[in-house]
């Protein structure tokens, strides 16, 4: 693999997964604080009250980021820190992020900031959350303050991380906060999230006249049919519509896919929540497109399923999450995006894998993760050789953290965290990632004996 000197290497986290200090500095509860207390929703009722204690240990964590050698660090802002109550700005909460961004810059690390990574304030949820169109205005108020306070220090902005998870896992499948199971509500939530994305872009570019790049991040999973039968191909079409096109089409084409609108119609009272002018806002011009990629999906027909598909057996190697390791399909996803959707610069804003890591004599030998990262970076290198214009890669995640409904049972980090002592231990994957980054600037061949861990 090879990368030019202007290729951006980074690593990423999110606020609720690492910060802890859930009631410190004026922060109030998010929907995840409440969700974690519900029975049978989160593994062993784990929560993010302490997590990696990053709120108090950020100086130590910045040194780890610096030692990795990355160009940029992607993190998210906790909305309940900034607006702990409706309409009430909390300067103390903002000061944490001002200090964080300042320290990153002092260490030569560019801050890439995500406005929303799923931690909706409870006060907003109690007034209907994302299913309430007013949430668009609440988010706009929050985004405007973040821009005004931080834009001078921020290298790039991401409005939303994975609207599919916030909308469909949270409001349809019920496996993420707020834990609802109502497709009608979920479609409204998704629409309002996408509207708020457009609104935030408009505020930054038009109202504040900022030149800082801004985009959105979608989690995309290319879908494949188990067989070439008509039924399985129909299943793959529907799965792709649910997971990918329902977000790609409004962002890049200014419309929702009609086949999916028909499929969803038996669960939806009406589509009158889509107002005149909305789709121009969801498809507002951005500066880049962020993609979170972890795995492909293999599906087969199931007449009893809501959308006539179900997951199918695959003999691919799997991550600790049971997800197919699929760098070839990652490349096919990028080809499709370039052909059907966008020529915007692409950043891989998350890519990584969970495995069952153990500490042995002070080291974590995570060879499977090393291989996973190498395979996907090789794919990125090959894609850029073909002119696909991937400008950066963020490895998920900097460190083990609260993994949503899986609690602390799944470890995605390249740095191991002992959640009792809060000790940080570099895994082999961290050393390997640092080596890859260093080889770019030194123009050294990768994989030579002197570069091995």
C-alpha positions as CSV (number, residue, x, y, z in Angstrom):
1,X,0.0,0.0,0.0
2,X,1.1,3.6,-0.6
3,X,-0.3,7.0,0.4
4,X,0.7,10.5,-0.7
5,X,1.9,13.0,1.9
6,X,-1.4,14.9,1.6
7,X,-3.5,11.8,2.6
8,X,-5.1,12.3,6.0
9,X,-4.7,9.7,8.7
10,X,-6.9,10.0,11.8
11,X,-8.6,8.2,14.6
12,X,-12.0,8.7,16.1
13,X,-14.2,8.5,19.2
14,X,-17.6,9.8,20.3
15,X,-18.6,11.8,23.4
16,X,-20.9,9.3,25.2
17,X,-18.6,6.4,24.5
18,X,-15.5,7.9,26.2
19,X,-16.2,11.1,28.2
20,X,-17.9,9.9,31.4
21,X,-18.5,12.8,33.8
22,X,-22.1,12.4,32.9
23,X,-23.3,14.9,35.5
24,X,-20.2,17.1,35.7
25,X,-19.6,20.6,34.3
26,X,-23.3,21.3,34.0
27,X,-24.1,18.4,31.8
28,X,-27.6,16.9,32.1
29,X,-28.8,13.4,31.0
30,X,-29.0,12.2,27.4
31,X,-31.3,9.6,26.1
32,X,-28.5,7.1,26.4
33,X,-28.2,7.7,30.2
34,X,-31.8,6.8,30.5
35,X,-31.8,3.9,28.0
36,X,-28.9,2.2,29.9
37,X,-31.2,1.9,32.9
38,X,-34.0,0.1,31.0
39,X,-34.1,-3.7,31.6
40,X,-32.5,-5.9,28.9
41,X,-31.5,-3.1,26.6
42,X,-27.7,-2.8,27.3
43,X,-25.4,-5.6,28.2
44,X,-25.4,-6.0,32.0
45,X,-26.9,-2.5,32.2
46,X,-23.5,-1.0,31.5
47,X,-23.6,2.8,31.0
48,X,-21.4,5.7,30.0
49,X,-21.4,7.4,33.4
50,X,-17.6,6.9,33.7
51,X,-16.7,5.2,30.4
52,X,-13.0,6.0,29.7
53,X,-13.1,9.0,32.0
54,X,-11.8,11.1,29.1
55,X,-13.4,14.3,30.5
56,X,-10.7,14.2,33.2
57,X,-8.0,12.3,31.3
58,X,-8.0,14.1,28.0
59,X,-4.5,15.3,28.4
60,X,-3.2,11.7,28.7
61,X,-5.4,10.7,25.7
62,X,-4.0,13.6,23.6
63,X,-0.5,12.2,24.1
64,X,-1.6,8.8,22.9
65,X,-3.1,10.5,19.8
66,X,0.1,12.4,19.2
67,X,2.2,9.3,19.6
68,X,0.1,7.5,17.0
69,X,1.2,10.2,14.6
70,X,-2.2,10.9,13.1
71,X,-2.9,14.2,11.4
72,X,-6.4,14.6,12.8
73,X,-8.7,13.4,15.6
74,X,-12.4,13.1,15.2
75,X,-14.5,13.5,18.3
76,X,-18.1,14.5,19.0
77,X,-19.7,17.1,21.2
78,X,-22.2,16.1,23.9
79,X,-25.3,18.2,23.2
80,X,-26.4,17.9,26.9
81,X,-23.2,19.6,27.9
82,X,-23.9,22.6,25.7
83,X,-27.6,22.9,26.3
84,X,-28.4,21.1,29.6
85,X,-31.9,22.7,29.4
86,X,-34.0,23.9,26.5
87,X,-32.7,27.3,25.4
88,X,-30.0,27.4,28.2
89,X,-26.4,27.6,27.0
90,X,-23.8,26.2,29.3
91,X,-20.5,28.0,28.9
92,X,-18.7,25.5,31.2
93,X,-19.6,22.6,28.9
94,X,-18.3,24.5,25.9
95,X,-15.1,25.4,27.7
96,X,-14.2,21.7,27.9
97,X,-14.3,21.5,24.1
98,X,-12.5,24.8,23.7
99,X,-9.7,23.4,25.8
100,X,-9.6,20.1,24.0
101,X,-9.4,21.7,20.5
102,X,-6.8,24.2,21.7
103,X,-4.6,21.4,23.1
104,X,-5.0,19.3,20.0
105,X,-3.8,22.1,17.9
106,X,-0.9,22.8,20.1
107,X,0.2,19.2,19.6
108,X,-0.2,19.5,15.8
109,X,-3.4,17.5,15.6
110,X,-6.3,18.9,13.6
111,X,-9.8,18.6,15.3
112,X,-12.6,17.1,13.2
113,X,-15.8,17.6,15.1
114,X,-19.1,15.8,14.9
115,X,-22.1,17.7,16.2
116,X,-24.4,14.7,16.8
117,X,-23.4,11.2,17.8
118,X,-26.7,10.0,19.2
119,X,-26.7,11.7,22.7
120,X,-29.9,13.7,22.4
121,X,-30.7,15.7,25.6
122,X,-33.5,14.2,27.7
123,X,-35.3,17.5,27.6
124,X,-35.5,17.3,23.8
125,X,-36.7,13.7,24.0
126,X,-39.4,14.6,26.4
127,X,-40.8,17.0,23.8
128,X,-40.9,14.4,21.1
129,X,-37.2,14.1,20.2
130,X,-36.4,13.7,16.5
131,X,-39.9,12.7,15.7
132,X,-40.9,16.3,16.5
133,X,-40.1,18.7,13.7
134,X,-39.2,21.3,16.3
135,X,-36.1,19.3,17.0
136,X,-34.6,20.7,13.7
137,X,-34.7,24.2,15.3
138,X,-33.3,23.0,18.6
139,X,-30.4,21.3,16.7
140,X,-29.9,24.5,14.7
141,X,-29.6,26.6,17.8
142,X,-27.0,24.1,19.2
143,X,-25.1,23.9,16.0
144,X,-24.9,27.7,15.7
145,X,-23.4,28.0,19.2
146,X,-20.8,25.3,18.4
147,X,-19.9,27.1,15.2
148,X,-19.6,30.5,16.9
149,X,-17.5,29.2,19.8
150,X,-15.3,26.6,18.0
151,X,-15.1,27.2,14.3
152,X,-11.8,29.1,14.4
153,X,-10.2,26.0,15.9
154,X,-11.9,23.3,14.0
155,X,-10.5,21.8,10.8
156,X,-13.7,20.1,9.6
157,X,-17.3,19.6,10.8
158,X,-19.6,16.6,10.5
159,X,-23.2,17.4,11.2
160,X,-24.5,13.8,12.0
161,X,-23.0,10.5,12.5
162,X,-25.0,7.6,11.1
163,X,-28.6,8.8,10.9
164,X,-29.5,5.2,10.2
165,X,-28.6,4.2,13.7
166,X,-30.2,7.3,15.3
167,X,-33.3,6.9,13.3
168,X,-33.9,3.2,12.6
169,X,-32.1,1.5,15.5
170,X,-33.5,4.1,17.9
171,X,-37.0,4.6,16.7
172,X,-37.8,1.5,14.6
173,X,-35.9,-1.5,15.9
174,X,-35.7,-0.2,19.5
175,X,-32.1,-1.6,20.1
176,X,-30.7,1.9,20.6
177,X,-31.9,4.9,22.5
178,X,-34.7,5.9,22.9
179,X,-35.8,2.3,22.3
180,X,-39.0,2.9,20.3
181,X,-40.4,0.4,17.8
182,X,-42.5,2.5,15.4
183,X,-41.6,2.8,11.8
184,X,-43.9,5.8,11.3
185,X,-42.1,7.6,14.1
186,X,-38.7,6.4,12.7
187,X,-39.3,7.9,9.3
188,X,-40.2,11.2,10.8
189,X,-37.1,11.1,13.0
190,X,-34.8,10.3,10.0
191,X,-36.4,13.1,7.9
192,X,-35.9,15.6,10.7
193,X,-32.3,14.5,11.3
194,X,-31.5,15.0,7.6
195,X,-33.3,18.4,7.6
196,X,-31.2,19.5,10.6
197,X,-28.1,18.5,8.7
198,X,-29.1,20.8,5.9
199,X,-30.0,23.5,8.3
200,X,-26.6,23.3,10.1
201,X,-24.7,23.5,6.8
202,X,-26.7,26.5,5.8
203,X,-25.9,28.3,9.1
204,X,-22.2,27.6,8.8
205,X,-21.8,28.6,5.1
206,X,-24.5,31.2,4.5
207,X,-25.2,32.8,7.9
208,X,-21.7,32.7,9.4
209,X,-19.8,32.8,6.1
210,X,-17.3,30.1,7.3
211,X,-14.9,28.4,5.0
212,X,-14.4,25.4,7.2
213,X,-15.3,22.2,5.3
214,X,-18.5,20.5,6.5
215,X,-20.2,17.2,5.6
216,X,-22.3,14.3,6.9
217,X,-21.3,10.8,7.7
218,X,-23.4,7.8,6.7
219,X,-22.8,4.2,7.7
220,X,-23.1,2.1,4.5
221,X,-23.2,-1.6,4.1
222,X,-23.3,-3.0,0.6
223,X,-26.0,-5.6,0.3
224,X,-25.7,-8.9,-1.6
225,X,-28.2,-11.6,-2.4
226,X,-27.6,-15.1,-1.1
227,X,-28.5,-16.5,-4.6
228,X,-29.4,-15.1,-8.0
229,X,-33.1,-16.1,-7.5
230,X,-35.7,-13.4,-8.1
231,X,-36.8,-13.6,-4.4
232,X,-33.3,-13.1,-3.1
233,X,-32.6,-10.2,-5.4
234,X,-35.9,-8.6,-4.2
235,X,-34.7,-9.2,-0.7
236,X,-31.3,-7.5,-1.5
237,X,-33.1,-4.5,-3.1
238,X,-35.2,-4.0,0.0
239,X,-32.3,-4.4,2.4
240,X,-30.3,-1.9,0.4
241,X,-33.2,0.5,0.4
242,X,-33.5,0.3,4.1
243,X,-29.9,0.5,5.0
244,X,-28.4,2.7,2.2
245,X,-30.7,4.3,-0.3
246,X,-33.1,5.8,2.2
247,X,-30.2,8.1,3.2
248,X,-28.1,8.3,0.1
249,X,-31.0,9.4,-2.1
250,X,-32.2,12.4,-0.1
251,X,-28.7,13.6,0.6
252,X,-27.5,13.4,-3.0
253,X,-30.6,13.2,-5.2
254,X,-33.1,15.3,-3.2
255,X,-35.7,12.5,-3.0
256,X,-36.6,9.4,-1.1
257,X,-36.6,6.1,-3.1
258,X,-40.1,5.5,-4.4
259,X,-39.9,1.7,-4.1
260,X,-39.2,2.1,-0.4
261,X,-41.9,4.7,0.1
262,X,-44.3,2.1,-1.3
263,X,-42.9,-0.7,0.9
264,X,-43.1,1.5,4.0
265,X,-46.5,2.8,3.3
266,X,-48.4,0.1,5.2
267,X,-46.6,1.3,8.4
268,X,-46.9,5.1,7.7
269,X,-50.0,7.2,8.3
270,X,-48.9,9.6,5.6
271,X,-45.8,11.3,4.2
272,X,-47.2,14.7,5.0
273,X,-44.2,15.3,7.3
274,X,-42.2,16.0,4.1
275,X,-42.9,19.7,3.4
276,X,-42.3,21.8,0.3
277,X,-38.6,22.8,0.2
278,X,-37.5,20.0,2.5
279,X,-35.6,18.0,0.0
280,X,-33.6,21.0,-1.2
281,X,-32.4,21.2,2.4
282,X,-31.5,17.5,2.8
283,X,-29.5,17.7,-0.4
284,X,-27.7,20.9,0.3
285,X,-24.2,21.1,-1.2
286,X,-21.4,20.0,1.2
287,X,-17.6,19.9,1.0
288,X,-17.0,16.2,1.5
289,X,-18.8,12.9,2.2
290,X,-18.0,10.8,5.3
291,X,-18.5,7.0,5.2
292,X,-18.4,4.6,8.1
293,X,-17.7,1.1,6.8
294,X,-17.4,-2.1,8.8
295,X,-18.9,-4.9,6.8
296,X,-21.1,-6.1,3.9
297,X,-24.6,-7.6,4.3
298,X,-25.7,-10.9,2.8
299,X,-29.4,-11.5,2.7
300,X,-32.1,-13.9,1.5
301,X,-35.8,-13.8,1.0
302,X,-38.2,-14.1,4.0
303,X,-41.9,-13.5,3.2
304,X,-42.5,-13.1,7.0
305,X,-40.1,-10.3,7.4
306,X,-41.3,-6.7,7.4
307,X,-39.4,-5.9,4.3
308,X,-39.2,-9.5,2.9
309,X,-35.5,-10.2,3.8
310,X,-33.4,-11.7,6.5
311,X,-29.6,-12.1,7.1
312,X,-28.2,-15.1,5.3
313,X,-25.3,-17.5,6.4
314,X,-21.9,-16.5,5.1
315,X,-18.6,-18.4,5.3
316,X,-16.6,-15.2,5.4
317,X,-14.1,-14.6,8.2
318,X,-15.9,-12.7,11.0
319,X,-15.0,-9.9,13.5
320,X,-15.9,-10.3,17.2
321,X,-19.3,-8.7,16.3
322,X,-20.0,-11.6,13.9
323,X,-19.7,-9.2,10.9
324,X,-18.2,-10.3,7.6
325,X,-14.6,-9.1,6.9
326,X,-15.1,-7.7,3.4
327,X,-12.5,-5.3,2.0
328,X,-13.4,-6.3,-1.6
329,X,-17.0,-5.3,-1.1
330,X,-15.8,-2.1,0.5
331,X,-14.2,-1.3,-2.9
332,X,-17.4,-2.1,-4.7
333,X,-19.3,0.3,-2.4
334,X,-17.0,3.1,-3.4
335,X,-17.3,2.3,-7.1
336,X,-21.1,2.4,-6.8
337,X,-21.0,5.7,-4.9
338,X,-18.8,7.3,-7.6
339,X,-21.0,6.0,-10.4
340,X,-24.5,6.7,-8.9
341,X,-24.2,9.4,-6.2
342,X,-21.3,11.8,-5.8
343,X,-17.9,13.2,-6.9
344,X,-17.3,14.9,-3.5
345,X,-14.1,14.1,-1.7
346,X,-14.6,11.0,0.4
347,X,-13.3,10.4,3.9
348,X,-13.6,7.1,5.6
349,X,-14.7,8.5,8.9
350,X,-14.8,5.1,10.7
351,X,-13.4,1.7,9.9
352,X,-12.3,-0.9,12.4
353,X,-13.2,-4.1,14.1
354,X,-14.0,-5.6,17.5
355,X,-12.2,-8.7,18.7
356,X,-11.8,-10.5,22.1
357,X,-8.6,-8.8,23.2
358,X,-6.7,-9.9,26.3
359,X,-3.6,-8.5,28.0
360,X,-0.7,-10.9,28.2
361,X,2.4,-9.7,30.1
362,X,1.5,-6.1,29.4
363,X,0.8,-6.5,25.7
364,X,-2.2,-7.1,23.5
365,X,-1.5,-9.1,20.4
366,X,-4.5,-8.4,18.2
367,X,-3.3,-9.9,15.0
368,X,-6.8,-10.2,13.5
369,X,-7.3,-6.5,13.9
370,X,-3.9,-5.7,12.4
371,X,-4.9,-7.8,9.4
372,X,-8.3,-6.1,9.2
373,X,-6.8,-2.6,9.2
374,X,-4.1,-3.6,6.7
375,X,-6.7,-5.1,4.3
376,X,-8.9,-2.0,4.3
377,X,-6.0,0.5,4.0
378,X,-4.8,-1.6,1.1
379,X,-8.2,-1.2,-0.4
380,X,-8.1,2.5,0.1
381,X,-4.7,2.7,-1.5
382,X,-5.9,0.7,-4.5
383,X,-9.0,2.9,-4.8
384,X,-7.0,6.0,-4.9
385,X,-4.7,4.5,-7.6
386,X,-7.9,4.2,-9.6
387,X,-8.8,7.9,-9.0
388,X,-11.6,7.4,-6.4
389,X,-10.4,10.4,-4.4
390,X,-10.5,9.1,-0.9
391,X,-8.7,11.9,1.0
392,X,-8.6,10.4,4.5
393,X,-9.1,7.5,6.8
394,X,-10.1,7.5,10.5
395,X,-9.4,4.3,12.4
396,X,-12.2,3.4,14.8
397,X,-11.5,3.5,17.6
398,X,-8.8,5.3,19.5
399,X,-9.5,3.2,22.5
400,X,-11.9,0.6,23.9
401,X,-15.1,2.3,25.1
402,X,-18.8,2.0,25.8
403,X,-20.1,0.1,22.8
404,X,-23.7,1.1,23.0
405,X,-26.1,-1.8,23.5
406,X,-23.1,-4.1,23.9
407,X,-21.8,-2.1,26.9
408,X,-18.1,-2.8,27.6
409,X,-18.3,-6.4,26.2
410,X,-17.0,-5.4,22.8
411,X,-13.6,-3.8,22.2
412,X,-13.0,-1.7,19.0
413,X,-10.0,0.3,20.3
414,X,-6.4,0.1,19.1
415,X,-5.6,1.1,22.7
416,X,-6.8,-1.3,25.4
417,X,-8.6,0.2,28.4
418,X,-8.8,-1.4,31.8
419,X,-12.1,0.0,32.9
420,X,-11.3,-0.6,36.6
421,X,-8.0,1.2,36.7
422,X,-8.4,3.3,33.5
423,X,-4.9,2.2,32.4
424,X,-4.3,2.5,28.6
425,X,-2.3,-0.1,26.9
426,X,-1.3,0.0,23.2
427,X,-2.3,-3.0,21.2
428,X,-0.2,-4.3,18.3
429,X,-2.7,-2.6,16.0
430,X,-1.8,0.8,17.4
431,X,1.9,0.1,16.8
432,X,1.1,-1.1,13.3
433,X,-1.1,1.9,12.5
434,X,1.6,4.3,13.8
435,X,4.1,2.5,11.6
436,X,1.9,2.8,8.5
437,X,1.5,6.6,9.1
438,X,5.2,7.1,9.7
439,X,6.1,5.2,6.5
440,X,4.0,7.6,4.5
441,X,6.1,10.6,5.5
442,X,9.4,8.8,5.3
443,X,8.4,7.1,2.0
444,X,9.6,3.8,3.4
445,X,8.3,0.5,2.0
446,X,5.8,-1.2,4.2
447,X,6.3,-4.7,5.6
448,X,10.1,-4.7,5.6
449,X,11.8,-6.4,8.5
450,X,12.8,-3.2,10.3
451,X,9.2,-2.0,10.2
452,X,7.7,-5.1,11.8
453,X,6.2,-4.8,15.3
